[in-house]
Amino acid sequence: MGAISVEPKDDRRGDAAGVVSSQEAEALAPSERSSLRRRWVPRRPRIWFELLLIAVSYGTYSIIRNAAPERVEQAQDNARSVWNLQDDLGLAFERSVNHAVEGVTWLIVTMNYYYATLHFIVTIAVLVWLFRGHPGRYGATRLVLFATTAVALVGYYFYPLAPPRLMEGVDFIDTATVHHTWGSLSAEGTAMASVSNQYAAMPSMHIGWSVWCGITIAVLARPLWVKILGVLYPALTLVVIVATANHFWLDAVGGLVCLGFGYVVAWLWFGRLCYRLPREIDAGPGESPNAGPPSPAAYAAS
């Protein structure tokens, strides 16, 4: 993400950036309108619908993820396969990082809380920022995140994987349990264990979501220091998921593959990279500038 050149060509109007406004779409000839239907025209998002959509989507994601059978024996076998593959590649470094960081109490405790909180806080903050500052790009960029998360559920269901901290016979340290931080709520034998699938480690959505945040910030933010923070966030997240023994680095690769799928889905739906859509969008016929799409059903497709 060092030299990103995906700068939007026009930050103000859809027509200047090659996106047809609602009024122009109505004025097109029938053949042109038929062609236009193949691409979704961005609409101004509505806050109530977005909150409802995010709540329902995350609830559905949690239910499906936790409903996947744990299959502990298979999860342990898959974890050993991943560990052996990384060892054959000479890249089985997670245990060394885990033990080294565990010796620095303030650092590992900070990482435990980072793992437990920023995954949600930063992602929600970026969504809010997009909603308020980039309404024309919000729907497509949000679709990337949703498609990424949806395809991750396939991995959780068909490829149960024990995280390093739950592997048998490899001597990883469950840092959240040792230091009694919030992450320990998800450790085996606790109240949260009954409602959280501990063997859904592949792919890592900590990486999928953090890289989505990082790319979005690096491309769309104006100040250089904010762009730099966007680049650093997923890199720090990778260090954290390894040091806390919550993921193998190959889980991170899985998260990147899912994210790539999400960008392809949004590109196919909107006809261009989400960051190249116009920053602002025109109101449709009979709509005020702050109005949303005609109906939730129509907007859900975005």
C-alpha positions in Angstrom: 0.0 0.0 0.0 3.0 2.2 -0.2 2.5 4.0 -3.5 -1.2 4.1 -4.1 -2.4 6.0 -7.1 -6.1 5.3 -7.0 -7.1 9.0 -6.6 -10.7 9.9 -7.6 -10.8 12.1 -10.7 -13.6 14.3 -9.4 -14.7 14.7 -5.8 -18.0 16.5 -6.4 -20.3 15.3 -9.2 -21.1 11.9 -10.5 -21.5 13.0 -14.1 -18.0 14.5 -14.2 -16.5 11.2 -13.0 -18.4 9.1 -15.5 -21.3 8.0 -13.3 -24.8 8.8 -14.5 -27.0 10.7 -12.1 -30.7 9.7 -11.4 -32.0 12.5 -13.5 -29.8 11.6 -16.5 -30.8 8.0 -16.2 -34.5 8.9 -16.6 -33.7 10.9 -19.7 -31.8 8.1 -21.5 -33.3 6.2 -24.4 -34.8 2.8 -23.6 -31.7 1.0 -25.0 -29.4 3.1 -23.0 -31.4 2.6 -19.8 -31.3 -1.2 -20.4 -27.5 -1.0 -20.6 -27.4 1.2 -17.5 -29.3 -1.4 -15.4 -26.3 -3.6 -15.6 -24.5 -1.2 -13.3 -25.8 0.1 -10.0 -26.0 3.9 -9.8 -24.8 5.0 -6.3 -27.5 6.6 -4.2 -27.2 8.7 -1.1 -27.3 6.4 2.0 -29.8 6.8 4.8 -28.5 6.5 8.4 -31.5 4.5 9.7 -31.2 1.9 7.0 -27.4 1.6 7.3 -27.7 1.0 11.1 -30.3 -1.6 10.5 -28.3 -3.2 7.7 -25.1 -3.4 9.7 -26.9 -4.7 12.8 -28.7 -7.4 10.8 -25.6 -8.3 8.8 -23.3 -8.6 11.8 -26.0 -10.6 13.7 -26.4 -13.0 10.7 -22.6 -13.3 10.4 -22.2 -14.2 14.1 -25.0 -16.7 14.0 -23.7 -18.5 10.9 -20.1 -18.4 12.1 -20.9 -19.8 15.5 -23.4 -22.3 14.1 -20.6 -24.0 12.1 -19.8 -27.3 13.7 -16.6 -27.0 15.8 -15.2 -30.5 14.8 -12.4 -30.2 17.3 -10.4 -33.1 16.0 -10.5 -31.9 12.4 -9.6 -28.4 13.6 -6.6 -29.7 15.4 -5.5 -31.8 12.4 -5.9 -28.7 10.1 -3.8 -26.6 12.6 -1.0 -29.2 12.5 -1.1 -29.2 8.7 -0.8 -25.5 8.6 2.0 -25.4 11.2 3.9 -28.2 9.3 3.5 -26.4 6.0 4.8 -23.1 7.4 7.7 -25.1 9.0 8.5 -26.7 5.6 8.6 -23.2 4.2 10.9 -22.0 7.0 8.3 -19.5 8.1 6.9 -21.1 11.3 7.8 -18.1 13.4 4.5 -17.5 15.4 5.7 -19.4 18.5 8.9 -17.4 18.8 7.0 -14.1 18.5 4.4 -15.3 21.0 7.0 -16.2 23.6 9.1 -13.1 23.1 6.2 -10.7 23.4 4.7 -12.6 26.4 7.8 -11.6 28.4 6.9 -7.9 28.1 3.8 -7.6 30.2 2.7 -4.0 29.3 3.2 -4.8 25.6 1.2 -8.1 25.5 -1.6 -6.7 27.6 -1.9 -3.7 25.2 -1.9 -6.2 22.3 -4.7 -8.2 23.9 -6.9 -5.2 24.2 -6.0 -4.1 20.7 -7.1 -7.5 19.4 -10.4 -7.4 21.4 -11.4 -3.8 20.6 -9.9 -2.1 17.5 -11.2 -4.7 15.1 -14.7 -3.3 15.7 -13.9 0.3 16.7 -11.7 1.2 13.6 -14.0 -0.6 11.1 -17.1 1.2 12.4 -15.2 4.5 12.5 -14.2 4.1 8.8 -17.8 3.3 7.8 -19.0 6.4 9.6 -16.3 8.5 7.9 -17.3 7.2 4.5 -21.0 7.8 5.2 -20.4 11.4 6.2 -17.6 12.4 3.9 -17.9 10.1 0.9 -21.5 9.3 0.3 -21.0 8.5 -3.3 -18.4 5.9 -2.5 -20.0 4.5 0.6 -22.3 1.9 -0.9 -19.6 0.3 -3.1 -16.9 0.4 -0.4 -19.3 -1.1 2.2 -20.2 -3.8 -0.3 -16.5 -4.8 -0.4 -16.6 -5.3 3.4 -19.8 -7.2 3.3 -18.8 -9.5 0.4 -15.4 -10.1 2.2 -17.2 -11.2 5.4 -19.7 -13.3 3.6 -17.2 -15.4 1.7 -15.2 -15.8 5.0 -18.2 -17.8 6.4 -17.5 -20.4 3.7 -14.0 -20.9 5.1 -15.3 -21.1 8.7 -17.8 -23.8 7.8 -15.7 -26.0 5.6 -12.3 -25.6 7.1 -12.4 -25.6 10.9 -9.0 -24.5 12.2 -7.7 -24.3 15.8 -5.9 -21.1 16.5 -2.3 -21.5 17.7 -3.3 -20.8 21.3 -5.6 -23.9 21.3 -3.2 -26.2 19.5 -2.3 -29.3 21.4 1.4 -30.1 22.0 3.0 -27.0 20.5 3.4 -24.8 23.6 1.8 -21.6 22.5 0.7 -19.2 25.2 -2.9 -18.0 25.4 -1.9 -14.5 26.4 -5.5 -13.3 27.0 -6.1 -16.1 29.5 -2.8 -15.7 31.3 -3.3 -11.9 31.7 -7.1 -12.1 32.3 -7.8 -9.5 29.6 -11.1 -9.4 27.7 -9.9 -11.8 25.1 -10.0 -14.5 27.8 -13.8 -14.5 27.5 -13.4 -16.5 24.3 -11.0 -19.1 25.8 -12.2 -22.6 26.4 -14.0 -23.2 29.7 -15.4 -19.7 30.0 -19.0 -18.4 29.6 -18.3 -17.0 26.1 -17.0 -20.4 24.9 -20.5 -21.7 24.5 -21.5 -18.9 22.1 -18.3 -18.3 20.2 -16.8 -20.8 17.7 -13.2 -21.1 18.8 -12.2 -23.1 15.7 -13.1 -20.5 13.1 -9.6 -19.1 12.6 -9.3 -19.4 8.8 -9.6 -16.8 7.2 -8.6 -14.0 9.6 -11.2 -11.2 9.4 -9.0 -9.2 11.7 -6.7 -9.0 8.7 -9.5 -8.8 6.1 -11.2 -5.9 7.9 -8.0 -4.0 8.8 -6.6 -4.1 5.3 -10.0 -2.8 4.0 -9.7 0.0 6.5 -6.1 0.6 5.7 -6.6 0.8 1.9 -9.7 3.0 2.3 -7.9 5.4 4.5 -4.7 5.5 2.5 -6.6 6.2 -0.8 -9.3 8.6 0.4 -7.8 10.5 3.3 -6.2 13.9 2.6 -3.5 14.4 5.3 -0.3 12.4 4.8 -0.1 11.4 8.4 -3.6 9.9 8.2 -2.6 7.9 5.1 0.4 6.6 7.0 -1.8 5.5 9.9 -3.9 3.7 7.3 -0.9 1.8 6.1 0.4 1.0 9.6 -2.9 -0.3 11.0 -3.1 -3.6 9.1 0.7 -4.1 9.6 0.3 -3.7 13.4 -2.8 -6.0 13.3 -0.7 -8.8 11.7 1.8 -8.5 14.5 -0.9 -8.6 17.1 -2.7 -11.6 15.8 0.6 -13.5 15.7 1.9 -12.4 19.0 -1.3 -13.2 20.9 -1.4 -16.7 19.2 -4.9 -16.1 17.8 -3.9 -16.8 14.1 -1.2 -18.2 11.9 0.1 -15.9 9.2 -1.5 -18.2 6.6 -4.9 -17.2 8.2 -3.9 -13.6 7.2 -3.4 -14.7 3.6 -6.8 -16.2 3.7 -8.2 -12.9 4.9 -6.5 -11.1 1.9 -8.0 -13.6 -0.5 -11.5 -12.9 0.8 -10.8 -9.2 0.6 -9.8 -9.5 -3.0 -13.1 -11.3 -3.7 -14.9 -8.4 -2.0 -13.3 -5.9 -4.3 -14.1 -7.9 -7.4 -17.7 -8.2 -6.4 -18.0 -4.4 -5.9 -16.2 -3.7 -9.1 -18.5 -6.0 -11.1 -21.6 -4.5 -9.5 -20.6 -0.8 -9.9 -18.5 -1.1 -13.0 -15.4 0.5 -11.5 -13.2 0.4 -8.5 -15.2 1.8 -5.5 -12.6 4.5 -4.8 -13.1 5.9 -8.3 -16.8 6.6 -7.9 -17.7 10.2 -7.3 -17.4 11.5 -3.7 -20.7 13.4 -3.9 -23.9 12.2 -5.6 -26.9 14.1 -7.0 -30.4 13.7 -5.4 -32.9 11.9 -7.6 -36.1 13.3 -8.9 -38.3 14.5 -6.0 -35.6 13.8 -3.4 -34.0 16.3 -1.1 -30.2 16.4 -1.0 -30.3 14.4 2.2 -32.8 11.9 1.0 -31.9 8.3 0.6 -32.9 5.8 -2.1 -36.5 5.2 -3.0 -36.8 2.1 -0.9 -34.7 -0.1 1.4 -35.1 -3.1 -1.0 -33.6 -1.1 -3.8 -30.7 0.1 -1.7 -29.9 -3.2 -0.2 -28.4 -4.3 -3.5 -25.8 -1.7 -3.1 
